[in-house]
Amino acid sequence: MTRSTTQAVGRVNPKMKVAVIGTGYVGLVTGAVLAEVGHDVVCVDRDQSKLDKIDNGVSPIYEAGLNEVLSDVVSTGRLVTTTSIEESLKGCEVLFIAVGTPSGPDGQPDMSQVKSVAAEIGKHVYGPLIVVNKSTVPIGSADVVKSWIVEAGANADTISMVSNPEFLREGSAVKDTQQPSRIVIGASDEASADKMKELYDSFDCPVLVTDVASAELIKYASNCFLATKISFINAMSHLCELTGANVDSIAEGMGLDDRIGPKFLGAGLGWGGSCFPKDVDALIQISESLGADPGLLREVKGINQAQTSRFIDRLRDELGGFEGKKVGLFGLAFKPNTDDIRDAKSIQIFKAVTREGGSVLAHDPAAGDYAKADHPELPQTDIPLEVARDADAVVLVTEWKQYNDIDFSEMADLMKGDVVFDGRRHWDKAAVEAAGLRYFTIGGGTGD
Ligand code: UGA
């Protein structure tokens, strides 16, 4: 595991007693970093096996630098765990709700986990408490969550609701939390806004205090804007393929304008993961329910879907159909440095190839176990180059660093065919071609 090179700035004084409900990416990293800066943190999860790992200073999720922070804060007693929300409320000043809000069938976030946490808080809370929504929840949720807490028995006057959205990325979650770009606090009263500022006192970044609805919308707006930026460059990548232009040059030329900036202009197979697809769907649904036109976001989503389909169509055309063909996949995770395969393009490609009579063999340095659990029918190998053995085509799906050093001559020797599709513009076309293979990618400028 890579050691994190960063640390949150300084230690807090005075420290606070904090509870974090949910030990997924958001909850566990938030809890660990708040403990790192000196707060007393109780992490709550109903899954005791996860808590056992945490108690041993071991992260139950794959995230660079998290083991190091956890072993520090657990050994010093600043982070403890429990399965009981009631237990975590003892002396608690600030409670974070960081449970999952996955997309429901209609695109609306499923709030059932938040609701059951709220009921537990309502049953057992006995003093003034700031309840912070850290999960991504629909606009207006703070009031709804408060009403659930009060319905379960809490005195409304003792509960202050705050929205404090999370901007961390999987793969760099620890660093993003230690050194955030900004902290957004949506509070309905000045006292809880001040308390939240105190909680984050040792972090060196802009702090925006706003109303609750604005904070809730900032989270959706940020993720949807980033998804829009990627879909925009992916739309340009199609034009590049049709005109002979090079999408890397387009991104560079646009990104040099500091009103645009170079980040999130990486053309490829499109965006996936546990956040962008869910949040774009949710904001479409929220807009529709309020009578606003979600046309822009629908287009952003449509471009993303078309980007992957177009890639699969080109692969099929090059192979003359998938029937009886073998395709090797480099990468399963939705992006490098994570073991997450939610909405990963690898699964879409696997399904398309096998549905049409082909077969797939995949490698991933981290996501193998999750892929095996969710898709036991997807054949995998532990050795990257093995995916090329007897393959008619290989596809680079996830731009892991490990795939930088692939020996293309060895790959060519192993393959039956000569088709290489690079879904992330990651490999060097000249090096692939020097091995006698044919190179195809997204976004043109490579003469393919
Ligand atoms: C995203 C946001 O970046 C975080 O700020 C946010 O906190 C998080 O969602 C969340 O809501 O929890 P994450 O899903 O971990 O973080 O991953 P990103 O690094 O944003 O990548 C998302 C997708 O966009 C990936 O499929 C990635 O391959 C793709 N991408 C990213 C591109 O295709 N091109 C790019 O230039 C950048």
Residues whose N, C-alpha, C, O or C-beta is under 5 A from the ligand:
A	BS01	UGA	E166 F167 L168 R169 E170 I230 F264 L265 G266 G268 G270 W271 G272 G273 S274 C275 F276 F334 K335
